[in-house]
Amino acid sequence: MRSANADRVGRSPLWGCVVWVCMVWASPVCLPSAWAADVPGMSFSKLVRCSDAASTPSSVTPSSVTPTDANQGDANSTSFSSSSCWRAPAELGQAELILAQGQIERQSSDLLAQFASELPRGTTVVFQSLGGDLLGGLRLGQLIRARGFNTYLPARLEGSESTLKDTKWQGKCISSCAYSFLGGLERKVQSGGQYGVHQFRGLDNGLDPVQTQKISAILGKYMDAMGVSRLLLDQALMTDPGKVMFVPEHLRQAWKVDTASDTSEAVLPRWRLEASTGGQRLAYVSRRQAKSNAIVTLAFVSIGTQMKALLIVKPDARQEGASNWLDFFRQRTDLQLTLDGRSFTLGPSSDWAQAGKVNTQGTQQIWFTAPDDLVRELRSAKQLVLRPQWVQVPLGLDPQTLFGTEGLREALLAL
């Protein structure tokens, strides 16, 4: 039985494209046959962190679900015993952890929906897999994104190796797993983890050029929806048949596969000066969110003797037509700006409203009064962190956005 979240994924535009893809080929599109033989289907289980006091508790019993459990009632009713725990990296915080191991199959997303039906947003899916069915991988990635989960690829399950059903999977997320991994709102490959892509093909090698082009287009749209560069797809298509290209760290970061480095000063956009349709000059900067293709813009405008700040939020295309998108903007929102460690909280001077006719209907804006001491700090700050004080963070937005200050002083002087 599918969860409500899985049903919502099924109604998304991208999902419709993926379902159409399964009609394009008769046989599954999957990983190299050398890896596929006799590989257990993907299973899901809770990973237990080691306590500070002891690295191996005497007994833990995390729940799990496997393909053979799928039609045997509640996923959480199946358990296995383990005498180990995972010494999880501190960067994962205290969120719930799900171990996803084995070969991805067409029904893997349904299994995860069943297993994780009660787990909160922010749960991290820890992958250890050599891949599997391509369509199954896309469906799994979409479910992870719809549930608001993060993804992580460790180099090894230190202290918890006994939970792996096959040591060949350790530290790897390859083939269709690489696409499932992109579903995470926040994504991280640990140093030493092997994240790999390759050419897709049918089990019988029966894909013709037209089918190949259609599948490539679907994969491109999937990457766009996940906020990942299509250069990753180019790399997969250019990999020699039968081989895997393990994507190095610098390319994972550049292509947004790994979101942990998204605050690098080198990639922060420069502030610009522009005139509005009414002739008012604005100093502004925009940045795409790590979790989606939504865009957050911060602008400063001098009106009379007072400096005003303007926050503009453009939704990801998937949220643009969502019935609940505007619900996030029903009430005013304070804005916290942190400059080199010093924080300023700005109260709104307007309600949220549509951001002009030149923007999409879902794009919202709100005004704030910028105090004089904030303006003085802006002229010498090295970086600026924007944190709207949301009651609930709108879908697709990051809780905070880091901006650089290159060009900001000159733009403010020109206002």
KEKE-3310 file (N, C-alpha, C; in steps of 0.2 Angstrom, whole numbers, plus 5000, padded with zeros to 4 digits):
npx = (5004:5003:5011:5004:5013:5020:5010:5008:5020:5018:5009:5016:5023:5036:5036:5026:5033:5043:5035:5031:5042:5045:5037:5044:5055:5056:5063:5071:5081:5097:5110:5127:5128:5137:5137:5124:5119:5111:5110:5104:5088:5085:5085:5079:5084:5085:5098:5108:5116:5132:5134:5141:5148:5151:5156:5151:5136:5128:5117:5106:5091:5087:5073:5068:5066:5063:5063:5056:5048:5038:5024:5019:5012:5014:5029:5038:5036:5045:5060:5078:5092:5107:5124:5131:5135:5134:5147:5143:5147:5150:5144:5132:5123:5109:5099:5087:5092:5093:5098:5101:5103:5109:5102:5094:5077:5062:5051:5057:5055:5042:5044:5052:5044:5034:5042:5047:5036:5033:5044:5053:5054:5071:5077:5090:5096:5106:5117:5122:5126:5127:5119:5106:5089:5085:5074:5068:5078:5076:5063:5064:5073:5065:5055:5062:5065:5052:5049:5057:5070:5087:5103:5117:5133:5144:5161:5164:5155:5159:5161:5149:5149:5144:5131:5130:5124:5132:5149:5154:5147:5151:5154:5150:5140:5133:5129:5112:5109:5117:5108:5097:5103:5103:5091:5091:5088:5099:5115:5129:5145:5156:5173:5183:5172:5164:5156:5148:5145:5138:5136:5119:5109:5099:5094:5095:5102:5094:5090:5086:5092:5083:5075:5086:5089:5077:5077:5088:5084:5074:5082:5089:5080:5076:5088:5088:5077:5082:5091:5104:5119:5118:5130:5134:5126:5131:5144:5141:5136:5147:5156:5165:5158:5153:5161:5164:5163:5170:5166:5176:5179:5180:5173:5160:5157:5157:5147:5136:5132:5136:5131:5137:5148:5142:5143:5155:5166:5171:5161:5151:5139:5141:5136:5125:5120:5104:5091:5074:5057:5051:5061:5068:5084:5092:5102:5107:5107:5106:5103:5103:5094:5101:5094:5085:5078:5074:5075:5082:5082:5090:5089:5093:5087:5087:5076:5070:5077:5079:5085:5080:5076:5074:5066:5065:5057:5058:5049:5054:5051:5043:5035:5028:5015:5009:4996:4998:5008:5007:5003:5013:5016:5007:5008:5017:5035:5050:5067:5083:5099:5116:5132:5148:5148:5140:5123:5108:5091:5077:5062:5047:5040:5030:5017:5018:5019:5014:5028:5029:5024:5033:5038:5036:5020:5020:5030:5036:5037:5044:5045:5057:5064:5080:5091:5102:5115:5116:5118:5130:5138:5137:5145:5158:5158:5163:5155:5138:5125:5108:5094:5078:5065:5056:5040:5037:5048:5047:5043:5057:5066:5081:5085:5094:5104:5119:5128:5140:5150:5155:5156:5146:5148:5151:5139:5130:5135:5131:5117)
npy = (4994:5011:5026:5042:5052:5045:5045:5058:5061:5053:5061:5072:5082:5078:5065:5060:5060:5050:5039:5037:5034:5021:5014:5015:5006:4988:4979:4981:4995:4996:4991:4986:4969:4961:4964:4962:4949:4938:4947:4953:4962:4979:4984:4991:4999:5004:5014:5013:5025:5025:5027:5040:5035:5022:5012:5001:4995:4983:4977:4980:4983:4987:4991:4984:4983:4972:4967:4954:4956:4964:4963:4958:4965:4978:4988:4990:4980:4970:4964:4964:4957:4965:4967:4978:4996:5012:5022:5036:5051:5067:5077:5073:5076:5074:5067:5055:5039:5030:5015:5011:4997:4986:4980:4991:4991:4990:4992:4998:5011:5010:5002:5009:5020:5013:5009:5021:5029:5035:5043:5058:5074:5078:5066:5055:5046:5033:5027:5011:5004:4995:4999:4996:4995:5007:5016:5012:5018:5032:5034:5031:5041:5052:5050:5051:5065:5071:5067:5075:5071:5068:5063:5052:5046:5036:5032:5020:5009:5012:5002:4997:4987:4974:4975:4976:4967:4962:4964:4970:4981:4991:5008:5012:5020:5018:5018:5017:5020:5032:5041:5040:5045:5059:5063:5068:5082:5088:5083:5072:5066:5056:5058:5047:5039:5031:5037:5034:5034:5028:5023:5020:5005:4993:4977:4967:4974:4981:4995:5007:5021:5032:5029:5030:5043:5049:5044:5050:5063:5063:5060:5071:5081:5076:5079:5093:5096:5091:5100:5099:5099:5096:5091:5080:5070:5071:5066:5053:5048:5048:5039:5025:5010:4997:5002:5011:5028:5035:5049:5063:5072:5086:5088:5083:5093:5104:5101:5101:5089:5085:5094:5100:5109:5121:5133:5139:5153:5156:5153:5162:5174:5190:5207:5217:5232:5239:5247:5249:5246:5258:5267:5267:5264:5249:5239:5223:5205:5188:5171:5153:5140:5127:5116:5115:5122:5134:5152:5165:5182:5196:5213:5230:5247:5264:5275:5291:5297:5285:5268:5254:5236:5222:5207:5194:5179:5166:5153:5135:5127:5116:5119:5130:5130:5123:5120:5123:5132:5147:5147:5147:5161:5168:5176:5189:5190:5190:5195:5189:5195:5191:5197:5194:5188:5196:5199:5205:5209:5211:5219:5217:5228:5228:5217:5200:5199:5198:5198:5209:5211:5206:5194:5177:5170:5164:5170:5179:5194:5204:5219:5227:5238:5245:5247:5261:5257:5244:5246:5253:5242:5234:5240:5236:5222:5205:5193:5188:5182:5176:5174:5170:5171:5159:5152:5140:5132:5136:5125:5118:5128:5134:5134:5145:5157:5160:5174:5182:5198:5205:5219:5225:5236:5246:5246:5251:5263:5269:5271)
npz = (5000:4995:5002:5007:5003:4993:4983:4981:4974:4963:4956:4951:4938:4933:4937:4929:4917:4919:4921:4909:4902:4905:4896:4885:4883:4882:4891:4907:4910:4916:4927:4924:4918:4924:4937:4941:4943:4953:4964:4979:4981:4985:5001:5017:5032:5049:5054:5069:5079:5087:5105:5115:5125:5122:5109:5104:5107:5118:5112:5099:5090:5076:5065:5049:5031:5017:5000:5001:5012:5008:5006:5018:5028:5040:5038:5049:5057:5055:5060:5064:5073:5079:5083:5083:5080:5071:5069:5067:5056:5063:5055:5051:5061:5072:5065:5060:5053:5038:5032:5015:5005:4993:4977:4967:4963:4953:4962:4973:4978:4983:4993:5002:5004:5012:5023:5028:5032:5044:5047:5050:5040:5035:5038:5035:5021:5019:5007:5000:4987:4971:4961:4949:4943:4931:4930:4942:4950:4948:4952:4966:4969:4967:4977:4989:4988:4988:5001:5009:5013:5016:5008:5009:5006:5014:5016:5022:5033:5047:5061:5060:5050:5050:5047:5033:5019:5009:5007:4995:4992:5000:5003:4991:4978:4964:4946:4944:4957:4958:4953:4961:4973:4970:4974:4987:4998:5004:5001:5002:4999:5007:5010:5001:4998:4984:4970:4956:4938:4922:4905:4901:4897:4889:4896:4886:4877:4868:4865:4854:4844:4845:4856:4865:4865:4870:4883:4888:4887:4897:4909:4909:4912:4925:4932:4931:4939:4951:4954:4949:4939:4921:4916:4923:4917:4904:4906:4910:4898:4890:4895:4893:4886:4897:4907:4922:4928:4941:4949:4953:4968:4966:4954:4958:4967:4959:4950:4958:4964:4976:4990:5000:4999:4995:5000:4996:4994:4982:4973:4975:4970:4962:4968:4960:4951:4947:4938:4942:4935:4937:4938:4949:4958:4962:4972:4971:4974:4968:4972:4968:4977:4987:4988:4978:4962:4966:4968:4978:4981:4987:4990:4990:4993:4991:4998:4999:5013:5019:5020:5012:5013:5002:5000:4989:4983:4972:4967:4965:4949:4951:4962:4958:4953:4963:4975:4988:4989:4991:5004:5012:5013:5020:5031:5039:5039:5049:5046:5047:5046:5045:5047:5046:5058:5066:5070:5064:5066:5056:5055:5046:5034:5026:5019:5012:4995:4977:4966:4956:4939:4929:4935:4939:4944:4956:4963:4976:4987:5000:5010:5020:5033:5033:5046:5051:5056:5051:5038:5038:5042:5031:5021:5024:5026:5024:5021:5020:5028:5026:5034:5034:5046:5046:5050:5045:5034:5017:5004:4995:4998:5006:5024:5027:5017:5010:5005:4996:4996:4986:4976:4983:4991:4982:4974:4984:4986:4975:4975)
capx = (5000:5008:5009:5001:5019:5021:5005:5010:5025:5015:5005:5021:5024:5042:5034:5023:5038:5046:5031:5030:5049:5044:5034:5049:5058:5053:5067:5073:5087:5100:5117:5131:5126:5142:5135:5117:5118:5110:5111:5098:5085:5087:5082:5080:5084:5087:5105:5109:5122:5135:5134:5148:5151:5153:5156:5147:5131:5127:5111:5101:5087:5084:5068:5070:5061:5066:5057:5052:5043:5034:5017:5018:5010:5018:5036:5041:5035:5050:5066:5084:5096:5113:5128:5135:5132:5138:5150:5141:5151:5146:5141:5125:5119:5106:5093:5086:5097:5091:5103:5098:5108:5107:5101:5088:5072:5056:5047:5061:5052:5036:5047:5055:5038:5031:5046:5048:5030:5032:5050:5052:5059:5078:5080:5096:5096:5113:5117:5127:5123:5130:5114:5100:5085:5086:5067:5067:5082:5073:5057:5067:5076:5059:5052:5067:5065:5046:5048:5062:5075:5094:5106:5124:5137:5150:5167:5163:5150:5163:5158:5142:5150:5140:5124:5130:5123:5138:5154:5156:5143:5153:5157:5149:5134:5135:5124:5105:5110:5119:5102:5093:5106:5102:5085:5092:5089:5106:5119:5136:5149:5161:5180:5184:5166:5164:5150:5150:5140:5140:5131:5113:5107:5094:5097:5096:5105:5089:5088:5088:5094:5077:5074:5091:5088:5071:5079:5093:5080:5071:5087:5091:5074:5077:5094:5086:5073:5086:5096:5111:5121:5118:5137:5134:5123:5136:5149:5139:5135:5153:5160:5166:5153:5155:5165:5161:5167:5169:5166:5180:5176:5180:5167:5154:5155:5155:5140:5130:5130:5138:5129:5141:5152:5139:5145:5162:5166:5173:5155:5146:5138:5143:5131:5124:5116:5100:5085:5067:5053:5049:5067:5072:5090:5092:5108:5104:5111:5102:5106:5099:5095:5105:5089:5080:5080:5071:5080:5081:5085:5090:5090:5093:5084:5087:5070:5071:5083:5079:5087:5075:5078:5068:5067:5061:5057:5055:5049:5056:5045:5038:5031:5025:5008:5007:4990:4999:5014:5006:5001:5019:5017:5001:5009:5024:5041:5056:5072:5089:5105:5122:5137:5154:5146:5135:5117:5103:5084:5073:5055:5044:5036:5024:5015:5021:5014:5017:5034:5029:5022:5038:5040:5030:5014:5021:5036:5034:5042:5042:5050:5060:5068:5087:5094:5109:5121:5117:5120:5137:5142:5137:5150:5164:5157:5166:5150:5132:5120:5101:5089:5071:5062:5050:5036:5038:5052:5043:5046:5062:5070:5085:5084:5098:5107:5125:5129:5146:5149:5159:5152:5140:5150:5151:5132:5127:5137:5128:5110)
capy = (5000:5017:5031:5048:5055:5042:5047:5065:5060:5051:5066:5077:5082:5074:5058:5058:5059:5044:5033:5036:5031:5013:5011:5016:5000:4982:4977:4986:4998:4994:4991:4981:4962:4957:4966:4961:4942:4935:4952:4954:4968:4984:4984:4997:4997:5010:5013:5015:5028:5023:5032:5043:5031:5015:5012:4995:4993:4975:4974:4985:4979:4992:4988:4984:4980:4970:4965:4949:4958:4970:4961:4955:4969:4984:4987:4991:4974:4965:4966:4959:4959:4967:4968:4984:5002:5015:5028:5041:5057:5072:5082:5071:5079:5069:5065:5048:5037:5024:5011:5008:4993:4981:4982:4995:4987:4994:4993:5000:5017:5008:4999:5015:5024:5009:5009:5027:5032:5039:5046:5066:5077:5079:5060:5054:5040:5031:5022:5007:5000:4995:5001:4992:4997:5015:5019:5012:5023:5039:5034:5031:5048:5057:5049:5055:5072:5072:5066:5080:5067:5070:5057:5052:5040:5035:5027:5013:5009:5010:5000:4994:4983:4968:4976:4975:4960:4961:4969:4973:4987:4996:5014:5013:5022:5017:5017:5020:5023:5038:5045:5040:5049:5066:5065:5071:5089:5089:5078:5072:5060:5056:5057:5040:5036:5030:5039:5032:5034:5025:5023:5016:5001:4988:4970:4964:4979:4983:5002:5010:5028:5036:5027:5032:5051:5050:5042:5055:5069:5062:5060:5078:5084:5074:5082:5100:5096:5090:5105:5096:5100:5091:5089:5074:5066:5071:5062:5046:5046:5048:5034:5019:5005:4992:5005:5016:5034:5038:5056:5065:5077:5093:5088:5082:5100:5109:5099:5101:5082:5086:5101:5102:5114:5126:5140:5141:5160:5156:5153:5167:5179:5197:5211:5221:5238:5239:5251:5246:5249:5264:5271:5266:5260:5243:5235:5216:5199:5182:5164:5147:5136:5121:5110:5115:5127:5141:5158:5170:5188:5201:5220:5236:5252:5270:5279:5297:5296:5278:5262:5248:5229:5219:5200:5191:5172:5163:5146:5130:5126:5111:5122:5136:5129:5119:5123:5126:5137:5153:5147:5149:5168:5171:5180:5192:5186:5194:5193:5190:5196:5190:5200:5193:5186:5201:5198:5211:5206:5217:5218:5218:5235:5226:5210:5197:5201:5195:5202:5212:5208:5203:5188:5172:5172:5162:5174:5183:5199:5208:5224:5228:5244:5243:5252:5264:5253:5238:5249:5254:5236:5231:5242:5233:5215:5200:5189:5190:5176:5178:5169:5172:5168:5156:5148:5134:5134:5134:5119:5120:5134:5132:5138:5151:5158:5163:5179:5186:5205:5208:5223:5227:5243:5251:5247:5255:5270:5272:5271)
capz = (5000:4995:5007:5004:5000:4987:4979:4978:4969:4957:4952:4949:4931:4931:4938:4923:4912:4921:4920:4901:4900:4906:4890:4879:4882:4884:4896:4911:4909:4922:4928:4920:4920:4928:4944:4942:4944:4960:4969:4983:4980:4990:5008:5021:5039:5053:5057:5076:5081:5093:5110:5116:5130:5120:5102:5102:5113:5118:5108:5096:5086:5071:5061:5042:5027:5011:4995:5003:5017:5005:5006:5024:5034:5042:5037:5055:5061:5053:5064:5064:5078:5077:5089:5081:5079:5067:5072:5061:5056:5067:5051:5050:5066:5075:5061:5059:5048:5035:5027:5009:5003:4988:4970:4966:4959:4951:4968:4979:4981:4987:5000:5006:5007:5017:5029:5031:5032:5050:5049:5048:5035:5037:5039:5030:5018:5018:5002:4999:4982:4965:4956:4947:4938:4930:4932:4949:4953:4947:4957:4972:4970:4968:4984:4994:4987:4991:5009:5012:5016:5014:5006:5011:5004:5018:5013:5025:5039:5053:5068:5058:5044:5050:5044:5026:5017:5004:5007:4989:4991:5005:5001:4983:4975:4957:4941:4945:4964:4958:4952:4967:4978:4969:4977:4993:4998:5006:4998:5004:4998:5012:5007:5000:4995:4977:4967:4949:4933:4916:4900:4902:4892:4891:4897:4880:4872:4862:4864:4847:4845:4847:4863:4869:4865:4874:4890:4889:4889:4904:4914:4909:4916:4932:4935:4932:4945:4957:4955:4947:4932:4916:4914:4925:4912:4899:4908:4910:4891:4887:4898:4888:4887:4902:4912:4927:4929:4948:4949:4958:4973:4963:4950:4962:4970:4954:4947:4963:4966:4983:4991:5006:4998:4991:5003:4994:4993:4975:4968:4977:4964:4963:4968:4954:4951:4941:4938:4942:4929:4939:4938:4956:4957:4967:4973:4972:4972:4968:4972:4968:4983:4986:4989:4972:4958:4968:4969:4983:4979:4992:4987:4995:4989:4995:4997:5003:5017:5022:5016:5013:5010:4999:4999:4984:4983:4966:4968:4960:4944:4953:4967:4955:4952:4969:4978:4995:4989:4994:5011:5016:5013:5022:5037:5038:5041:5051:5042:5051:5042:5049:5044:5049:5065:5070:5068:5064:5064:5053:5055:5039:5034:5021:5019:5006:4989:4971:4965:4950:4933:4925:4938:4939:4948:4963:4965:4982:4989:5006:5012:5027:5034:5035:5051:5048:5058:5047:5031:5039:5042:5024:5017:5025:5028:5020:5019:5023:5029:5026:5037:5035:5052:5044:5054:5042:5028:5011:5000:4990:5001:5011:5030:5026:5011:5011:5000:4996:4996:4981:4972:4987:4993:4976:4972:4989:4985:4969:4976)
cpx = (5004:5006:5007:5007:5020:5016:5006:5015:5023:5011:5010:5022:5030:5040:5031:5027:5041:5042:5031:5037:5048:5041:5039:5053:5055:5056:5069:5080:5091:5107:5121:5129:5131:5140:5128:5115:5117:5111:5104:5095:5086:5082:5083:5079:5086:5094:5105:5116:5125:5135:5141:5151:5154:5152:5152:5142:5130:5122:5107:5097:5083:5079:5071:5065:5065:5061:5053:5047:5038:5026:5015:5016:5015:5026:5040:5040:5041:5057:5072:5088:5103:5117:5132:5131:5136:5141:5149:5145:5146:5142:5134:5120:5115:5099:5093:5090:5094:5096:5099:5103:5105:5105:5094:5083:5066:5052:5051:5058:5046:5039:5049:5049:5035:5035:5047:5042:5030:5039:5049:5056:5066:5081:5085:5096:5103:5114:5123:5125:5127:5125:5108:5096:5085:5079:5066:5072:5079:5067:5059:5070:5070:5055:5056:5066:5058:5045:5053:5067:5082:5097:5114:5127:5143:5155:5166:5158:5154:5160:5151:5143:5145:5133:5124:5129:5129:5143:5156:5152:5146:5156:5155:5141:5135:5129:5117:5105:5112:5113:5098:5096:5105:5095:5086:5092:5096:5110:5126:5139:5155:5168:5181:5178:5166:5157:5152:5144:5143:5135:5125:5112:5102:5097:5099:5099:5101:5087:5091:5090:5089:5075:5080:5091:5082:5073:5084:5089:5077:5076:5089:5086:5075:5082:5092:5082:5076:5091:5104:5113:5121:5125:5138:5132:5128:5142:5147:5138:5142:5158:5159:5161:5157:5160:5161:5166:5165:5171:5170:5177:5175:5174:5160:5152:5153:5148:5135:5128:5131:5136:5133:5145:5149:5140:5152:5161:5167:5167:5150:5145:5139:5136:5131:5119:5111:5094:5079:5063:5051:5055:5071:5078:5090:5099:5105:5109:5105:5106:5101:5100:5098:5100:5084:5082:5076:5077:5078:5085:5085:5092:5090:5091:5084:5080:5070:5078:5084:5081:5082:5078:5072:5070:5062:5062:5054:5055:5052:5050:5040:5033:5027:5017:5005:5001:4992:5005:5013:5004:5007:5020:5011:5002:5016:5029:5047:5061:5079:5095:5111:5128:5144:5153:5142:5129:5112:5096:5080:5066:5052:5040:5031:5022:5018:5016:5018:5022:5034:5027:5027:5040:5034:5025:5016:5027:5033:5039:5039:5047:5051:5064:5075:5089:5101:5115:5122:5120:5128:5141:5142:5143:5157:5164:5160:5160:5144:5127:5113:5097:5082:5068:5055:5046:5037:5042:5048:5047:5051:5067:5075:5084:5088:5102:5113:5126:5136:5145:5153:5154:5147:5142:5149:5143:5128:5128:5133:5120:5108)
cpy = (5006:5022:5037:5052:5052:5044:5054:5065:5058:5056:5072:5077:5078:5067:5055:5056:5052:5038:5032:5033:5023:5010:5011:5009:4994:4979:4982:4989:4998:4994:4986:4974:4959:4959:4963:4954:4941:4941:4953:4961:4973:4983:4990:4996:5004:5009:5016:5018:5025:5029:5035:5039:5024:5015:5006:4993:4985:4973:4980:4981:4984:4988:4988:4981:4978:4968:4959:4950:4962:4969:4957:4960:4975:4983:4987:4985:4969:4968:4961:4962:4961:4968:4974:4990:5006:5021:5034:5048:5062:5077:5079:5073:5073:5066:5058:5046:5030:5021:5008:5004:4988:4984:4985:4991:4992:4996:4996:5006:5015:5005:5004:5019:5020:5010:5015:5032:5037:5043:5054:5068:5078:5072:5059:5047:5038:5026:5018:5002:5001:4997:4996:4995:5005:5018:5018:5017:5030:5039:5035:5038:5053:5056:5052:5062:5074:5072:5071:5077:5070:5063:5058:5046:5040:5031:5020:5014:5008:5008:4996:4990:4977:4969:4976:4968:4958:4966:4973:4980:4993:5002:5016:5015:5023:5016:5020:5023:5030:5043:5046:5045:5057:5068:5069:5079:5092:5083:5078:5066:5061:5055:5049:5036:5036:5031:5038:5032:5030:5025:5018:5011:4996:4981:4966:4968:4981:4990:5005:5018:5033:5035:5030:5040:5052:5049:5048:5061:5069:5063:5068:5082:5083:5078:5090:5100:5095:5095:5103:5097:5095:5088:5082:5069:5065:5066:5054:5044:5045:5043:5028:5014:5000:4995:5010:5022:5036:5045:5059:5071:5084:5094:5087:5089:5104:5108:5099:5094:5082:5093:5104:5108:5120:5133:5142:5149:5161:5156:5158:5172:5186:5201:5215:5227:5238:5244:5247:5249:5256:5269:5271:5262:5255:5240:5228:5211:5193:5176:5158:5144:5130:5115:5110:5121:5134:5146:5163:5176:5193:5208:5225:5242:5258:5274:5285:5296:5289:5273:5257:5242:5226:5211:5197:5183:5170:5156:5141:5129:5121:5114:5128:5135:5125:5123:5126:5130:5143:5153:5148:5157:5171:5176:5183:5188:5191:5191:5195:5190:5195:5192:5199:5191:5190:5200:5204:5207:5212:5215:5220:5225:5234:5219:5207:5198:5198:5200:5205:5208:5204:5196:5183:5173:5170:5166:5179:5188:5202:5213:5225:5235:5242:5249:5255:5260:5247:5241:5250:5248:5233:5233:5239:5225:5211:5195:5190:5183:5178:5172:5172:5168:5165:5152:5141:5135:5132:5129:5121:5125:5131:5137:5145:5151:5162:5168:5181:5194:5208:5212:5227:5235:5248:5252:5251:5262:5274:5273:5279)
cpz = (5000:5000:5003:5000:4993:4981:4976:4973:4963:4953:4949:4941:4929:4932:4932:4917:4913:4920:4913:4899:4900:4900:4884:4878:4885:4890:4900:4909:4915:4922:4924:4922:4924:4936:4946:4944:4951:4966:4973:4981:4986:4996:5012:5028:5043:5055:5064:5077:5087:5098:5111:5121:5128:5112:5099:5108:5112:5114:5105:5091:5081:5067:5053:5038:5020:5006:4997:5008:5014:5006:5013:5030:5035:5042:5043:5059:5060:5056:5063:5070:5076:5083:5088:5080:5074:5070:5067:5062:5060:5062:5049:5055:5069:5072:5061:5053:5045:5031:5021:5006:4998:4981:4970:4961:4957:4957:4974:4982:4985:4994:5004:5009:5012:5024:5032:5032:5038:5052:5046:5042:5039:5039:5033:5027:5016:5013:5002:4993:4975:4959:4955:4942:4937:4932:4939:4953:4953:4952:4964:4974:4971:4975:4989:4994:4990:4998:5012:5015:5013:5012:5008:5009:5009:5014:5016:5031:5045:5059:5066:5052:5044:5047:5037:5024:5012:5005:5001:4988:4995:5001:4993:4982:4968:4952:4943:4952:4963:4957:4958:4972:4977:4972:4984:4993:5000:5004:5000:5003:5003:5008:5007:4997:4987:4974:4960:4944:4927:4911:4902:4896:4894:4892:4891:4874:4867:4862:4858:4849:4847:4854:4868:4870:4870:4882:4892:4891:4896:4910:4915:4913:4923:4935:4936:4938:4951:4959:4953:4940:4927:4914:4917:4920:4906:4900:4908:4903:4888:4890:4893:4890:4892:4907:4916:4928:4936:4948:4955:4962:4970:4958:4953:4965:4964:4950:4952:4965:4974:4985:4997:5005:4994:4994:5001:4992:4985:4970:4970:4972:4967:4964:4962:4955:4945:4943:4938:4936:4931:4940:4944:4955:4963:4967:4975:4971:4972:4969:4972:4974:4982:4985:4982:4968:4960:4969:4974:4981:4985:4989:4992:4990:4994:4993:5002:5007:5021:5017:5017:5010:5008:4998:4994:4984:4977:4967:4963:4955:4947:4958:4964:4955:4958:4973:4985:4995:4993:5001:5015:5017:5016:5028:5036:5041:5043:5047:5046:5046:5047:5045:5048:5057:5069:5066:5069:5062:5062:5053:5048:5040:5028:5022:5013:5001:4983:4969:4958:4944:4929:4928:4937:4944:4955:4966:4970:4984:4996:5008:5019:5027:5037:5040:5048:5050:5054:5040:5032:5039:5035:5020:5018:5026:5022:5017:5023:5023:5030:5029:5039:5041:5050:5050:5052:5035:5022:5007:4995:4993:5006:5018:5030:5019:5012:5004:5001:4996:4991:4977:4976:4989:4987:4974:4977:4988:4979:4969:4977)
residu = (MET:ARG:SER:ALA:ASN:ALA:ASP:ARG:VAL:GLY:ARG:SER:PRO:LEU:TRP:GLY:CYS:VAL:VAL:TRP:VAL:CYS:MET:VAL:TRP:ALA:SER:PRO:VAL:CYS:LEU:PRO:SER:ALA:TRP:ALA:ALA:ASP:VAL:PRO:GLY:MET:SER:PHE:SER:LYS:LEU:VAL:ARG:CYS:SER:ASP:ALA:ALA:SER:THR:PRO:SER:SER:VAL:THR:PRO:SER:SER:VAL:THR:PRO:THR:ASP:ALA:ASN:GLN:GLY:ASP:ALA:ASN:SER:THR:SER:PHE:SER:SER:SER:SER:CYS:TRP:ARG:ALA:PRO:ALA:GLU:LEU:GLY:GLN:ALA:GLU:LEU:ILE:LEU:ALA:GLN:GLY:GLN:ILE:GLU:ARG:GLN:SER:SER:ASP:LEU:LEU:ALA:GLN:PHE:ALA:SER:GLU:LEU:PRO:ARG:GLY:THR:THR:VAL:VAL:PHE:GLN:SER:LEU:GLY:GLY:ASP:LEU:LEU:GLY:GLY:LEU:ARG:LEU:GLY:GLN:LEU:ILE:ARG:ALA:ARG:GLY:PHE:ASN:THR:TYR:LEU:PRO:ALA:ARG:LEU:GLU:GLY:SER:GLU:SER:THR:LEU:LYS:ASP:THR:LYS:TRP:GLN:GLY:LYS:CYS:ILE:SER:SER:CYS:ALA:TYR:SER:PHE:LEU:GLY:GLY:LEU:GLU:ARG:LYS:VAL:GLN:SER:GLY:GLY:GLN:TYR:GLY:VAL:HIS:GLN:PHE:ARG:GLY:LEU:ASP:ASN:GLY:LEU:ASP:PRO:VAL:GLN:THR:GLN:LYS:ILE:SER:ALA:ILE:LEU:GLY:LYS:TYR:MET:ASP:ALA:MET:GLY:VAL:SER:ARG:LEU:LEU:LEU:ASP:GLN:ALA:LEU:MET:THR:ASP:PRO:GLY:LYS:VAL:MET:PHE:VAL:PRO:GLU:HIS:LEU:ARG:GLN:ALA:TRP:LYS:VAL:ASP:THR:ALA:SER:ASP:THR:SER:GLU:ALA:VAL:LEU:PRO:ARG:TRP:ARG:LEU:GLU:ALA:SER:THR:GLY:GLY:GLN:ARG:LEU:ALA:TYR:VAL:SER:ARG:ARG:GLN:ALA:LYS:SER:ASN:ALA:ILE:VAL:THR:LEU:ALA:PHE:VAL:SER:ILE:GLY:THR:GLN:MET:LYS:ALA:LEU:LEU:ILE:VAL:LYS:PRO:ASP:ALA:ARG:GLN:GLU:GLY:ALA:SER:ASN:TRP:LEU:ASP:PHE:PHE:ARG:GLN:ARG:THR:ASP:LEU:GLN:LEU:THR:LEU:ASP:GLY:ARG:SER:PHE:THR:LEU:GLY:PRO:SER:SER:ASP:TRP:ALA:GLN:ALA:GLY:LYS:VAL:ASN:THR:GLN:GLY:THR:GLN:GLN:ILE:TRP:PHE:THR:ALA:PRO:ASP:ASP:LEU:VAL:ARG:GLU:LEU:ARG:SER:ALA:LYS:GLN:LEU:VAL:LEU:ARG:PRO:GLN:TRP:VAL:GLN:VAL:PRO:LEU:GLY:LEU:ASP:PRO:GLN:THR:LEU:PHE:GLY:THR:GLU:GLY:LEU:ARG:GLU:ALA:LEU:LEU:ALA:LEU)
# end
